[in-house]
Each structure stands twice: as structure tokens, then as C-alpha cells.
Amino acid sequence: MSRRRCGAEHAARHAPPPLTARHPAAGIPQSTADVAVVPALVALADLALTLWQLATH
């Protein structure tokens, strides 16, 4: 058997799995999970900024 492969076959073997399969909340559609994550990140950034301001003033 030849070691050379068709380009499409090679790409299919090395393609990453679908994004929803890798997502921690795989049961939730990707867009819904992202909508839940963004406010949490904003709140975390706000908390970090508040703590930074308290520490430096």
C-alpha cells in the first residue's frame, strides 16, 4: 500500500472534531453557551478592576 494519501482524505483524518463536541457544555448549543460565558467574564473583569483600584488607592 502506498504511503501517499489523497489530500482530502489526509485533511479529513486530521480535521478537529466539531466545536460543539469539544465544548464543556456539549449539550447546550454553542451560541447559548457563549452567551452565558460572556457576562461571567465581564463580571470577573469588573471584580479584578475593583480590587486593583482598592489595592492602589
C-alpha positions, 0 to 999 in steps of 0.5 A: 500500500502506498504511503501517499494519501489523497489530500482530502482524505489526509485533511479529513483524518486530521480535521478537529472534531466539531466545536460543539463536541469539544465544548464543556457544555456539549449539550447546550448549543454553542451560541447559548453557551457563549452567551452565558460565558460572556457576562461571567467574564465581564463580571470577573473583569469588573471584580479584578478592576475593583480590587486593583483600584482598592489595592492602589488607592 
